Amino acid sequence: MDDAESILGPLCIGVPFPSVHPTAGGAYEFQHTVFQEILNRVAAPSSESKVRWIPIAVDSSIPQRWGLDPSSALVFQSPTLPLRIRSAFHRRLYNLRHPWDLLPLSKTLVVRDQIQALRRQVDVLWYLNSSSFTDQLPYVITVWDLQHRLQPFFPEVSWGDTWEARERHFAHVTRKAFLNVTGTQRGSKELQQFFGVDPSRILVNPFPCPESVTSTLQAQNELLHELLLERENFLLYPAQFWSHKNHMAALLALSQLHSQGYKLKLVFTGSGKGSQDAVMKLVSDLKLNDSVVFAGFVERSQLASLYSTALALIYPSFFGPDNLPPLEAMSYGLPAVVAEVPGSHDQYGEAVLFFDPNKPNQLVDAVLQVINDQYLRLRLVDAGKQLLERLTPSLYVDRMQEFLLDASLSLRCSGIIG
């Protein structure tokens, strides 16, 4: 540690505890994977570390649920009743005087106290999603996608005021962020094109693969028996039932495979998000009722059993890149057939087979390659293992830490206020 660092001390990086539910899918896996790596560093700090990680919670029970001593986190206690009343009155009075400019939550008395506490203890905030608690402190956000700009015709990014809300949100948080983190060069290009973010405030940090879960042979056999499946005789598509997930292509491809004599089954996992009824109707129309399994939301241990016993993962989603299931499949040695969308080659390289998500026949051809070319299958598995060596949670956090340390003086200077 040089003289300046010995005087100023370690750079303090605050990271809020994730609040997403497991049913959120990839968003949950990403945030929990990265946050667990940060907690590992909190639990076993290096004496030579130039960084101090500060988990941030709104309740003392949250660190305990993660197995962390609350004293190792910055915990905001619930405000007292008098303060809540004063804050509500303050907000109401402001809105009466300025009806055109609703008082942001970040300006209420309760949150003001919290922000002051943050400024005393934290140099920069790192959000593992695209939310931002306050812009009164340097912050880093993680941008998964900007698909409302690219494919606004999908209802999940356009119906009601969803498109406008997403647009306002990203226009605010991306432009004011100290740093925007994305997983691919394509994501960086979109931030620059859609919201004018300068490249110097974008970090391309490939998303890490969640650690695999051990699946016993007994657990695998029990799940296969329960779902009426045979080992390596089914395709797996783990995705929630959003319309952009393109379950239709998966079903049309399965129907074509059946017509060619390949009586595979198809397993869908994930919670309903609006399109499940339409998908189930298509299953009936294609007479695939006995060949499609709707497993619903499954625990990670069950998903591990499916990854370990499937013939291949298929991923026909129109949205991307930065989709995690193909990476998870690689961690179990399962070949992946993935929709070719902007940025997907940047994320997966040569470790998957690509197809046009608008052309189910290409998905059929790719699956047949996996079935009939054992050498190709082995090559995909080996390429996947090599890719994952560069996508560990530890390396992901290291890259973030290195960037912030390089900019540590500007972060510290921004915290000097009167």
N, C-alpha and C positions, 0 to 999 in steps of 0.2 A: 504494500500500500504506500503510495507516494505521500509527500508532505501535506498536500491539499486534502487528500482523503483522510489522513490521520487526524486532521483538524475538524473536517466537516462530518466525519463519520460515514457509515454505510448509507447508500441510497435506499430510501424507504419506499417500497412498492406496495400499495394497498390493493388487495384483490377481494371483492365481495364474494361471500359464499354463494354457490349456485342455488337457484330456487326452482329450477325446472323439474318436472315430474318425469319418471322413466318413460311414460307414454309419449313424450316429446321426441323420442327416437334419436336421430343423429345429434340433435342439439344437446340432448341430455348426455349422451356418451362422450361427446367432445368436451363439454364443460367439466364433467366429473373426472375424466381422464387427466386433463391438464391441472385441475385444482388438486387432485390427489398427489400429483407430482410436487406441487407447491407445498402442500402440507408435509410431504416427506422432508422437504428442505427446512420447514419450520421446526419439525421434530428433531432434526439432526443438523443444526447449523454448523457451517465450517468456521473455524476461528479466523480464517483468512478471507472470508467472504466479504465482498465489497457491497453486498446487497442484504437488506433486511426485508423479509417478506412479512406482510401484516394482513392476515385474513380479517375481513370485516363482516360483522353479523349484526342483525337487528334484535337478536334475542340470545341470551346466554345458553339456551338449550340447543341452539344450532351447532356450535362447536362440539358440544358433548355428543351429538348424534354422529359426528364425524370422528369421534374418538380423540378430540383435541381438548386440552385444558383451556377453559375460557380465558385464563390469564395470558395465553399466547395469542389472543385475538383482540381486535378493537371491537368492543361490543357496545352498541347504542341501547341504553335502557329505555323502556317506554316512558314517554314524557308524563309528567304529573298532570292531574286533572286541571289545575289552574292554568298551566302552560297551554294545554290543549284548547281550553276555552279562549284564552287570550289570542292564540294563533288563529282559531276559527274566526274570531271577531275581527282581527287584523285583516284577514283575507276578505271577509265580507265587506268591510269598510272600504278597502281598496277597490273592490269590484263595483261598488256603488258610485265611487268617484270617477272611475275609469272603466265604464262598461264595455268599451271597445278593446280593452287590453286586460284580459283576465289574468289575475296574479298567478304566476307560475308557482308550482309547489315548492320549488327551490328557494322561494323568497319568504315562505311562511316562517314564523318565529321558531317552531319546532325544528324545521330543517336547517335554519340558520345556525342554531346551536350545534347541530351535528356537523355542518360544514366547517365551523370554527374548530371543532375537535379534530376533524380530518386534517386541516391545514397545519395544526400543531404537530401531527405525528406522521403525516404521509407526504412524500414529494410528488408522487404520481399515482393515479388510479388506473388499474388495468381491469377492464370489463371483459369477461369471456364471451360476451354476446354483444349486440349492437345497441344496448341500452346505455343511458348516461344519467347518473343520479344528479350530477351538477356539472356546470361548465366553469365553476369558479376555482377549479383546480385542474392542472394538466391531466388529461385522461387519454387512455388508449382503448379503442373499441375493436371488436372482432367482427368483420363483415362476412357473412356467409354467402349471400347472393343479393343481386339487385334485379331479380327476375320480373318485378313489376314494371320495369322499364323495357325489358327484352320481350316478355310474353304476357302483356297485360290482359289478354283475352281469357286467361284462366281465372275462374271465379274467386279462388282463394287469395288472389292479389288484386282483385278489381271490384268485386261486388260491394254495394253500399258505398261507404266512404273509405274503403280499405286502401284503394290506390292513392287517394289524396293523403291519407294518414301516413302511409309509408313514405310518400314523397316528401312531406313536411319533415318527418322524422329524420330521414337520411340526409336531407339537405342541411339540417341543423347539426346533427351529431358528427357527420363526416367532415364538414368544413371547419368545425371548431376543435376537432380532436387534435391532440398533440401527435397522435399516430393512429393510422388505420391499418389493421392487420388483415391480410387476405391470404388464401392458400396457394394461389396461382398467379402467373403473369396476366392471365385473362382477367382475373378479379381486379388487379391493379389498373389495367386499361379501362375497365368499366368505371372505376372510381374517378379516374381522370376525365373520362368522356362525359359522364352523366352529371357529376357534381363538381367538376373543376378542382379536384384535390391535387395539390402539387406532388409530384413523384417523391420528393424528399420526405413527405409525411405519410408514405406508404411502405409497409414492410411485407414482402412476400415471404411467408413462413409456412411451408407445407404442413398441412394438418397432420397430427400424429394419429397412429392407429391405436385404438383402445387395446389394452392387454387382453389376451385370450383367457378364457375360463376353462379349467380342466373339466372334461366330460368323460365319465367312466363308461365302460362298455355296457354295464348293467343299465345305467341311466339312458343310454342311447337306445338300447333294445326295448326298454319299457315305453319310451316315447314313440318309437316306431310302431310298436304294437297298439298303443292308444290311438294313434292317428291313421292306422291301417296303411302304413308305408313299408316299402322294402328298401334296404340299404342301396344307395347309388342308383335308384330307379325313380328319382324325383328331382325336379328343379325347385329351387328356393328363391322366393322374392320377398325379402323383409322390408316392408314399406307401409306407411299409413295410407289410408284410403283417401288421399287428395286426388283431384282429377289429373293434376300434372304428373302423377306417378305412372300414368300410362299402363294401368293393368290390362287395358284392352289389347295392347300389342302382345302381352304375355299370353293371353287366352287365344288370340288368333294364331299365334305361333304354335301353341300346344295342339290346337285343332289340326294344323297342317302336319305336325309330327305324327299325330294319330292316323291321319289319312295315308301316311307313308309307312305305317306299320310299327311305329315306335310308341308303344303304350306307356308313356311316362305319366307320372302324376306331377301336379304343381301345388306347392305350398305357399300360401299367402300368410304372412304374419303382420300384425299392426292393428291399431285401433281405427275405428270408423271416423272419417272426417267429412263425410258428405257424399262420397261416390260409391260406397259399398253396395247399396241396393242396386244401382245400375250395373255394377260388376257382377253381382249375383244373377241378375236377369240375363246378362250375356252368357254366363256359364250355362244357364238353362237353355237358351236359344241355340247354343252350340252343342248341346247334349253332352256336356262335360261334367255333369253333376257328380259322377263317381270318380272323377279324376282330379278334382280340385278340392284342396283342403283349406278351409278358412280357420286358421289356428287362433286368430285374435292376438291380443297382446300377450307375449310370452316372456317369462323371466330370462335373464341372461344365461342361466344354466341350461334352460331348455333350448334357447337359440344356439348355444354351443353344440348341443347334441345334433341339431339340424345341420349346422355348418359341417359337422364332422361326418355326416352320413349322406349328404346330398350328392347328386351327380355333378351339379354346377350351380352357381349363383347366376341369376339373370337380373339385370338392373336397367329397365327401359325408360326410366324417368326422363322427362323433357327438361327438368331443372338440373342445374349443376354449374360448374364442377363442385369439388369439395364434398362429395358424397362419401360417407364412411363405410357402408356395408361392403363394397368391393374390397376395401382394405381389410376389414374384419375377415372376410372370406379367405384372403391370402394368409392370414395368421393361422388358419386351420388347414391350410394346404388344399383349399377348394378353388378350382378354376372359376373365373368370373367372366361373364359376357355382358358388356356394358354399353349403354347408349353413347354414341359419339356426339357430344355437345361441345360448344366452344369451351376450351380449357381442359377437356378431359384427357387429352394426350399429355398435357402438361402435368396432370396429377398422377396418371397411371403408367405412362410410358409404354413399354412393351410387355407389361405384366398382365394384360387382359386382352380379350378379343373385343373389337368394336363393331357396332352395327348402327344403321340409321334408325332412330326410334320411330320414324314414320313408315318403316318397311319391315313388317313382321317376318317376311320371307328371309331377310338377312339375318334375323335372330335365329330362324330355323337352321340356316346354313351354318352359323357359328356353333350352335348346339351339336349339330351333326359332326362338326370337326372335333369337338371335345369327345364325342362318343367313339368316333372311328379312328382317331389319330392319337395313339397312346404317347408317342414322342412329343406331340404338341402339348398334350396335357401336362406331361412332366416339365416341359420347358416353361409353361405358364406358372406352374407351382414354384419352380426354382427362381424365376424372375420376380415373383411376388415376394419371396423370402428376401431377396437382395434389396428390393425396394423398401421393405419394412425396416431393414437395418438403418436406414436414413430417416425413418419416421417414428422414432421413439419419443415418448413424452419428455424424457430427459433432454434430448437434443432440441425439442421444440422450445422448452423453457429456457435452455441455454442461449438459443438464438435471440429470444426476446430480451433476456438479461443483458446480453452483449450490446444490443442496440441501445437500450436505455442507459447503460453505463457510459457509452460513447457520448451521449447527450446529457450527462448528469449535471453539468454546470448550468445549462440553460434551464433545466428542471428546477434546480435549487434557486436560481435567480428569480424565477417566476413566482416563487413562494415568498419573496420578500415584499411585505406590504406594510403600510404605515399603521 
